[in-house]
Amino acid sequence: MKTWSDTRPPAPRADPWGAGSVGSPPVGTPAQARQLVRHTLAGLGPLHPSQVEDLLLVTSELVTNAHRHGGGVTGFGIGIGRDRVTVSVSDASGQAPLYERREELRPGGYGWPIVLRLCREVTVDAGPNGKTIHAAVTVDR
């Protein structure tokens, strides 16, 4: 079941970039983020191709949105769970993403609805220095 969590303050001492990445520079482009996700997924063993594609699309959308609307990527991480992979992207904007229902066709604004549709769970942790979006995609391992 897909869920959505409203913007909430970050947990105390939470590492929004994932374990093991403290001190590493954030990814700069969607292509770099996808490459990191592919590399991480390769270590998990075979996954269903559609799940890999979903993760790569979610990754691209989150990084692109961080650049377009959040002043750039300030942190990036990947969390591996038993039945999910979570991509976390941080940016400098404290504004939560907007979901606008569109009646007419116009360019842009489709990335966030795609993320919400493909993910099992999406949360936004916002604070005075920006936000981190955690997007979890279900995987069969």
N, CA and C atoms as a LAMMPS dump frame, in Angstrom:
ITEM: TIMESTEP
0
ITEM: NUMBER OF ATOMS
423
ITEM: BOX BOUNDS ff ff ff
-5.0000000000000000e+02 5.0000000000000000e+02
-5.0000000000000000e+02 5.0000000000000000e+02
-5.0000000000000000e+02 5.0000000000000000e+02
ITEM: ATOMS id mol type element x y z
1 1 1 N 0.841 -1.18 0
2 1 2 C 0 0 0
3 1 3 C 0.882 1.238 0
4 2 1 N 0.572 2.172 -0.852
5 2 2 C 1.33 3.409 -0.919
6 2 3 C 0.827 4.361 0.157
7 3 1 N 1.753 5.022 0.818
8 3 2 C 1.373 5.992 1.839
9 3 3 C 2.106 7.292 1.584
10 4 1 N 1.586 8.336 2.135
11 4 2 C 2.195 9.653 2.05
12 4 3 C 2.225 10.232 3.443
13 5 1 N 3.362 10.747 3.841
14 5 2 C 3.493 11.361 5.143
15 5 3 C 3.66 12.857 4.945
16 6 1 N 2.955 13.639 5.734
17 6 2 C 3.096 15.091 5.645
18 6 3 C 4.503 15.49 6.06
19 7 1 N 4.859 16.708 5.708
20 7 2 C 6.152 17.237 6.095
21 7 3 C 6.27 17.209 7.611
22 8 1 N 7.403 16.755 8.074
23 8 2 C 7.64 16.674 9.508
24 8 3 C 9.083 17.041 9.792
25 9 1 N 9.383 17.459 11.015
26 9 2 C 10.773 17.811 11.316
27 9 3 C 11.645 16.568 11.301
28 10 1 N 12.934 16.718 10.98
29 10 2 C 13.807 15.562 10.955
30 10 3 C 13.99 14.976 12.348
31 11 1 N 14.232 13.673 12.382
32 11 2 C 14.484 13 13.653
33 11 3 C 15.825 13.475 14.202
34 12 1 N 15.943 13.555 15.534
35 12 2 C 17.206 13.992 16.107
36 12 3 C 18.335 13.05 15.695
37 13 1 N 19.447 13.629 15.322
38 13 2 C 20.654 12.904 14.945
39 13 3 C 20.456 11.948 13.775
40 14 1 N 19.453 12.182 12.976
41 14 2 C 19.241 11.322 11.81
42 14 3 C 20.26 11.664 10.732
43 15 1 N 20.736 10.65 10.044
44 15 2 C 21.653 10.858 8.941
45 15 3 C 20.856 10.796 7.649
46 16 1 N 20.466 11.941 7.07
47 16 2 C 19.602 11.919 5.902
48 16 3 C 20.277 11.358 4.658
49 17 1 N 21.574 11.126 4.693
50 17 2 C 22.265 10.644 3.502
51 17 3 C 22.526 9.15 3.562
52 18 1 N 22.122 8.494 4.592
53 18 2 C 22.299 7.048 4.66
54 18 3 C 23.617 6.671 5.319
55 19 1 N 23.656 5.482 5.865
56 19 2 C 24.835 4.992 6.567
57 19 3 C 26.019 4.902 5.616
58 20 1 N 27.179 5.228 6.132
59 20 2 C 28.393 5.052 5.369
60 20 3 C 28.715 6.175 4.407
61 21 1 N 27.913 7.195 4.326
62 21 2 C 28.206 8.235 3.354
63 21 3 C 28.595 9.556 4.013
64 22 1 N 28.823 9.541 5.313
65 22 2 C 29.201 10.77 5.991
66 22 3 C 30.524 11.255 5.409
67 23 1 N 30.569 12.493 5.007
68 23 2 C 31.768 13.068 4.442
69 23 3 C 31.884 12.906 2.94
70 24 1 N 31.056 12.074 2.338
71 24 2 C 31.135 11.925 0.89
72 24 3 C 30.331 13.036 0.227
73 25 1 N 30.794 13.499 -0.923
74 25 2 C 30.061 14.582 -1.582
75 25 3 C 28.737 14.079 -2.136
76 26 1 N 27.729 14.94 -2.16
77 26 2 C 26.45 14.53 -2.75
78 26 3 C 26.6 14.369 -4.256
79 27 1 N 25.697 13.625 -4.829
80 27 2 C 25.706 13.476 -6.286
81 27 3 C 25.36 14.816 -6.912
82 28 1 N 25.871 15.067 -8.088
83 28 2 C 25.623 16.345 -8.729
84 28 3 C 24.554 16.306 -9.801
85 29 1 N 24.372 15.16 -10.439
86 29 2 C 23.44 15.083 -11.56
87 29 3 C 22.548 13.852 -11.417
88 30 1 N 21.418 13.841 -12.127
89 30 2 C 20.588 12.634 -12.129
90 30 3 C 21.358 11.412 -12.632
91 31 1 N 22.224 11.592 -13.625
92 31 2 C 23.002 10.465 -14.161
93 31 3 C 23.937 9.886 -13.094
94 32 1 N 24.598 10.739 -12.318
95 32 2 C 25.468 10.263 -11.241
96 32 3 C 24.66 9.526 -10.185
97 33 1 N 23.478 10.032 -9.873
98 33 2 C 22.619 9.38 -8.881
99 33 3 C 22.169 8.012 -9.371
100 34 1 N 21.76 7.924 -10.63
101 34 2 C 21.343 6.638 -11.195
102 34 3 C 22.493 5.64 -11.182
103 35 1 N 23.693 6.112 -11.501
104 35 2 C 24.86 5.226 -11.505
105 35 3 C 25.115 4.68 -10.098
106 36 1 N 24.999 5.513 -9.094
107 36 2 C 25.191 5.067 -7.716
108 36 3 C 24.118 4.051 -7.321
109 37 1 N 22.881 4.302 -7.723
110 37 2 C 21.795 3.362 -7.426
111 37 3 C 22.043 2.031 -8.141
112 38 1 N 22.414 2.076 -9.416
113 38 2 C 22.705 0.839 -10.165
114 38 3 C 23.808 0.034 -9.488
115 39 1 N 24.859 0.729 -9.077
116 39 2 C 25.993 0.079 -8.42
117 39 3 C 25.551 -0.587 -7.109
118 40 1 N 24.739 0.116 -6.341
119 40 2 C 24.242 -0.427 -5.078
120 40 3 C 23.34 -1.631 -5.325
121 41 1 N 22.455 -1.528 -6.307
122 41 2 C 21.537 -2.632 -6.604
123 41 3 C 22.271 -3.859 -7.121
124 42 1 N 23.384 -3.671 -7.828
125 42 2 C 24.147 -4.803 -8.346
126 42 3 C 24.639 -5.701 -7.212
127 43 1 N 24.902 -5.11 -6.058
128 43 2 C 25.355 -5.877 -4.91
129 43 3 C 24.25 -6.656 -4.211
130 44 1 N 23.01 -6.42 -4.582
131 44 2 C 21.887 -7.106 -3.942
132 44 3 C 21.534 -8.422 -4.624
133 45 1 N 22.103 -8.669 -5.784
134 45 2 C 21.698 -9.838 -6.549
135 45 3 C 20.632 -9.45 -7.531
136 46 1 N 20.112 -10.439 -8.264
137 46 2 C 19.135 -10.113 -9.308
138 46 3 C 17.833 -9.546 -8.731
139 47 1 N 17.377 -8.477 -9.337
140 47 2 C 16.091 -7.871 -9.009
141 47 3 C 15.249 -7.856 -10.273
142 48 1 N 13.959 -7.769 -10.111
143 48 2 C 13.062 -7.696 -11.259
144 48 3 C 13.378 -6.409 -12.028
145 49 1 N 13.556 -6.489 -13.35
146 49 2 C 13.922 -5.295 -14.128
147 49 3 C 12.971 -4.111 -13.945
148 50 1 N 11.682 -4.357 -13.795
149 50 2 C 10.745 -3.232 -13.628
150 50 3 C 10.979 -2.524 -12.297
151 51 1 N 11.394 -3.248 -11.275
152 51 2 C 11.678 -2.614 -9.981
153 51 3 C 12.935 -1.75 -10.074
154 52 1 N 13.935 -2.234 -10.802
155 52 2 C 15.147 -1.449 -11.015
156 52 3 C 14.804 -0.178 -11.786
157 53 1 N 14.011 -0.305 -12.842
158 53 2 C 13.618 0.865 -13.636
159 53 3 C 12.819 1.859 -12.797
160 54 1 N 11.922 1.372 -11.937
161 54 2 C 11.169 2.262 -11.047
162 54 3 C 12.121 3.044 -10.143
163 55 1 N 13.094 2.363 -9.556
164 55 2 C 14.06 3.039 -8.682
165 55 3 C 14.875 4.08 -9.435
166 56 1 N 15.276 3.751 -10.646
167 56 2 C 16.07 4.702 -11.429
168 56 3 C 15.241 5.923 -11.826
169 57 1 N 13.979 5.714 -12.173
170 57 2 C 13.108 6.839 -12.522
171 57 3 C 12.842 7.719 -11.305
172 58 1 N 12.55 7.108 -10.161
173 58 2 C 12.33 7.872 -8.928
174 58 3 C 13.585 8.68 -8.586
175 59 1 N 14.74 8.05 -8.701
176 59 2 C 16.006 8.727 -8.418
177 59 3 C 16.179 9.945 -9.318
178 60 1 N 15.965 9.76 -10.622
179 60 2 C 16.096 10.882 -11.568
180 60 3 C 15.147 12.019 -11.239
181 61 1 N 13.904 11.678 -10.945
182 61 2 C 12.908 12.715 -10.651
183 61 3 C 13.268 13.49 -9.385
184 62 1 N 13.686 12.793 -8.336
185 62 2 C 14.008 13.477 -7.08
186 62 3 C 15.224 14.388 -7.239
187 63 1 N 16.25 13.914 -7.926
188 63 2 C 17.45 14.735 -8.117
189 63 3 C 17.141 15.919 -9.033
190 64 1 N 16.393 15.682 -10.097
191 64 2 C 16.008 16.774 -10.996
192 64 3 C 15.198 17.827 -10.257
193 65 1 N 14.23 17.389 -9.442
194 65 2 C 13.417 18.34 -8.677
195 65 3 C 14.251 19.113 -7.664
196 66 1 N 15.252 18.456 -7.062
197 66 2 C 16.134 19.159 -6.115
198 66 3 C 16.867 20.294 -6.826
199 67 1 N 17.276 20.055 -8.07
200 67 2 C 17.959 21.109 -8.842
201 67 3 C 16.991 22.198 -9.288
202 68 1 N 15.816 21.805 -9.763
203 68 2 C 14.86 22.786 -10.3
204 68 3 C 14.183 23.625 -9.227
205 69 1 N 13.888 23.005 -8.101
206 69 2 C 13.053 23.681 -7.101
207 69 3 C 13.722 23.872 -5.743
208 70 1 N 14.849 23.201 -5.491
209 70 2 C 15.428 23.23 -4.154
210 70 3 C 16.827 23.779 -4.047
211 71 1 N 17.343 24.371 -5.115
212 71 2 C 18.681 24.947 -5.035
213 71 3 C 19.808 23.942 -5.202
214 72 1 N 19.509 22.729 -5.629
215 72 2 C 20.539 21.71 -5.845
216 72 3 C 20.524 20.633 -4.77
217 73 1 N 21.201 19.56 -5.053
218 73 2 C 21.286 18.42 -4.138
219 73 3 C 22.314 18.726 -3.053
220 74 1 N 21.91 18.573 -1.802
221 74 2 C 22.839 18.762 -0.687
222 74 3 C 23.157 17.451 0.014
223 75 1 N 22.44 16.394 -0.315
224 75 2 C 22.711 15.08 0.255
225 75 3 C 21.991 14.007 -0.535
226 76 1 N 22.556 12.805 -0.513
227 76 2 C 21.969 11.691 -1.25
228 76 3 C 22.302 10.406 -0.509
229 77 1 N 21.328 9.496 -0.451
230 77 2 C 21.583 8.216 0.202
231 77 3 C 20.67 7.132 -0.312
232 78 1 N 21.094 5.903 -0.064
233 78 2 C 20.308 4.737 -0.433
234 78 3 C 20.224 3.84 0.789
235 79 1 N 19 3.469 1.156
236 79 2 C 18.781 2.553 2.27
237 79 3 C 18.228 1.234 1.746
238 80 1 N 18.804 0.133 2.201
239 80 2 C 18.392 -1.187 1.751
240 80 3 C 17.641 -1.873 2.882
241 81 1 N 16.417 -2.286 2.593
242 81 2 C 15.622 -3.042 3.548
243 81 3 C 15.322 -4.425 2.992
244 82 1 N 14.649 -5.242 3.768
245 82 2 C 14.318 -6.603 3.351
246 82 3 C 13.486 -6.614 2.08
247 83 1 N 12.497 -5.719 2.007
248 83 2 C 11.581 -5.727 0.866
249 83 3 C 11.437 -4.356 0.212
250 84 1 N 12.405 -3.482 0.441
251 84 2 C 12.343 -2.145 -0.148
252 84 3 C 13.734 -1.551 -0.265
253 85 1 N 13.858 -0.626 -1.204
254 85 2 C 15.052 0.205 -1.336
255 85 3 C 14.563 1.641 -1.251
256 86 1 N 15.198 2.421 -0.383
257 86 2 C 14.798 3.807 -0.172
258 86 3 C 15.888 4.735 -0.691
259 87 1 N 15.501 5.641 -1.571
260 87 2 C 16.395 6.678 -2.073
261 87 3 C 16.055 7.952 -1.309
262 88 1 N 17.08 8.608 -0.76
263 88 2 C 16.885 9.854 -0.016
264 88 3 C 17.654 10.973 -0.695
265 89 1 N 16.959 12.067 -0.963
266 89 2 C 17.582 13.221 -1.625
267 89 3 C 17.289 14.457 -0.78
268 90 1 N 18.352 15.19 -0.459
269 90 2 C 18.217 16.428 0.321
270 90 3 C 18.512 17.626 -0.559
271 91 1 N 17.83 18.745 -0.241
272 91 2 C 18.115 20.004 -0.918
273 91 3 C 18.007 21.136 0.086
274 92 1 N 18.284 22.344 -0.346
275 92 2 C 18.349 23.492 0.552
276 92 3 C 17.011 24.171 0.802
277 93 1 N 15.958 23.732 0.131
278 93 2 C 14.656 24.366 0.299
279 93 3 C 13.845 23.656 1.388
280 94 1 N 13.236 24.432 2.256
281 94 2 C 12.35 23.863 3.273
282 94 3 C 10.93 23.657 2.781
283 95 1 N 10.654 24.035 1.541
284 95 2 C 9.309 23.913 0.968
285 95 3 C 9.023 22.472 0.566
286 96 1 N 7.904 21.943 1.026
287 96 2 C 7.485 20.601 0.618
288 96 3 C 7.05 20.62 -0.841
289 97 1 N 7.243 19.515 -1.553
290 97 2 C 6.784 19.461 -2.953
291 97 3 C 5.272 19.651 -3.03
292 98 1 N 4.825 20.271 -4.122
293 98 2 C 3.402 20.498 -4.331
294 98 3 C 2.86 19.469 -5.299
295 99 1 N 1.681 18.996 -4.997
296 99 2 C 0.992 18.096 -5.908
297 99 3 C -0.227 18.835 -6.42
298 100 1 N -0.188 19.2 -7.7
299 100 2 C -1.262 19.953 -8.333
300 100 3 C -2.01 19.073 -9.309
301 101 1 N -3.29 19.001 -9.157
302 101 2 C -4.093 18.293 -10.145
303 101 3 C -4.278 19.217 -11.338
304 102 1 N -4.007 18.708 -12.522
305 102 2 C -4.053 19.545 -13.715
306 102 3 C -5.225 19.152 -14.588
307 103 1 N -5.983 20.132 -14.974
308 103 2 C -7.107 19.909 -15.882
309 103 3 C -6.651 20.057 -17.334
310 104 1 N -5.758 21.009 -17.581
311 104 2 C -5.301 21.244 -18.947
312 104 3 C -3.879 20.701 -19.096
313 105 1 N -3.486 20.446 -20.319
314 105 2 C -2.163 19.935 -20.622
315 105 3 C -1.191 21.1 -20.7
316 106 1 N -0.128 21.034 -19.912
317 106 2 C 0.918 22.051 -19.965
318 106 3 C 2.239 21.394 -19.56
319 107 1 N 3.352 21.968 -19.947
320 107 2 C 4.64 21.327 -19.688
321 107 3 C 5.011 21.338 -18.208
322 108 1 N 5.737 20.303 -17.805
323 108 2 C 6.28 20.227 -16.451
324 108 3 C 5.272 19.78 -15.414
325 109 1 N 5.798 19.507 -14.217
326 109 2 C 4.944 19.174 -13.093
327 109 3 C 4.512 17.726 -12.994
328 110 1 N 5.146 16.839 -13.749
329 110 2 C 4.737 15.439 -13.731
330 110 3 C 5.625 14.559 -12.853
331 111 1 N 6.803 15.039 -12.482
332 111 2 C 7.752 14.233 -11.719
333 111 3 C 7.253 13.805 -10.357
334 112 1 N 6.695 14.731 -9.598
335 112 2 C 6.239 14.412 -8.245
336 112 3 C 5.102 13.388 -8.265
337 113 1 N 4.098 13.538 -9.116
338 113 2 C 3.065 12.49 -9.189
339 113 3 C 3.629 11.125 -9.592
340 114 1 N 4.647 11.106 -10.45
341 114 2 C 5.286 9.839 -10.82
342 114 3 C 5.934 9.207 -9.597
343 115 1 N 6.662 10 -8.826
344 115 2 C 7.306 9.488 -7.609
345 115 3 C 6.252 8.905 -6.663
346 116 1 N 5.176 9.646 -6.446
347 116 2 C 4.131 9.173 -5.521
348 116 3 C 3.488 7.88 -6.014
349 117 1 N 3.354 7.742 -7.312
350 117 2 C 2.715 6.549 -7.874
351 117 3 C 3.617 5.313 -7.801
352 118 1 N 4.907 5.482 -8.021
353 118 2 C 5.827 4.349 -8.07
354 118 3 C 6.297 3.87 -6.706
355 119 1 N 6.182 4.718 -5.703
356 119 2 C 6.761 4.39 -4.395
357 119 3 C 5.754 3.775 -3.434
358 120 1 N 6.266 2.916 -2.61
359 120 2 C 5.482 2.304 -1.541
360 120 3 C 5.208 3.335 -0.444
361 121 1 N 6.214 4.147 -0.188
362 121 2 C 6.1 5.175 0.858
363 121 3 C 7.001 6.344 0.488
364 122 1 N 6.506 7.553 0.709
365 122 2 C 7.283 8.766 0.493
366 122 3 C 7.104 9.645 1.717
367 123 1 N 8.222 10.09 2.289
368 123 2 C 8.15 11.02 3.42
369 123 3 C 9.037 12.224 3.12
370 124 1 N 8.673 13.346 3.712
371 124 2 C 9.438 14.577 3.563
372 124 3 C 9.795 15.063 4.958
373 125 1 N 11.097 15.143 5.241
374 125 2 C 11.586 15.69 6.497
375 125 3 C 12.089 17.102 6.21
376 126 1 N 11.407 18.107 6.761
377 126 2 C 11.783 19.498 6.493
378 126 3 C 12.327 20.148 7.751
379 127 1 N 13.275 21.026 7.552
380 127 2 C 13.863 21.769 8.65
381 127 3 C 14.298 23.133 8.173
382 128 1 N 14.92 23.894 9.042
383 128 2 C 15.303 25.261 8.672
384 128 3 C 16.384 25.313 7.58
385 129 1 N 17.147 24.246 7.432
386 129 2 C 18.225 24.237 6.44
387 129 3 C 17.882 23.454 5.179
388 130 1 N 16.626 23.055 5.042
389 130 2 C 16.228 22.327 3.842
390 130 3 C 15.364 21.125 4.157
391 131 1 N 15.272 20.235 3.185
392 131 2 C 14.43 19.055 3.362
393 131 3 C 15.124 17.833 2.793
394 132 1 N 14.656 16.678 3.25
395 132 2 C 15.084 15.405 2.691
396 132 3 C 13.835 14.628 2.325
397 133 1 N 13.809 14.135 1.109
398 133 2 C 12.707 13.295 0.655
399 133 3 C 13.199 11.856 0.638
400 134 1 N 12.463 10.987 1.316
401 134 2 C 12.767 9.555 1.364
402 134 3 C 11.692 8.85 0.546
403 135 1 N 12.085 8.141 -0.502
404 135 2 C 11.152 7.461 -1.389
405 135 3 C 11.513 5.979 -1.444
406 136 1 N 10.587 5.132 -0.977
407 136 2 C 10.836 3.694 -0.89
408 136 3 C 10.089 2.946 -1.991
409 137 1 N 10.824 2.129 -2.726
410 137 2 C 10.259 1.292 -3.776
411 137 3 C 10.346 -0.16 -3.317
412 138 1 N 9.276 -0.908 -3.484
413 138 2 C 9.246 -2.323 -3.118
414 138 3 C 10.125 -3.126 -4.06
415 139 1 N 10.887 -4.068 -3.486
416 139 2 C 11.712 -4.97 -4.286
417 139 3 C 11.491 -6.406 -3.796
418 140 1 N 11.61 -7.337 -4.728
419 140 2 C 11.559 -8.764 -4.408
420 140 3 C 12.986 -9.272 -4.414
421 141 1 N 13.458 -9.726 -3.239
422 141 2 C 14.836 -10.229 -3.148
423 141 3 C 14.829 -11.673 -2.752
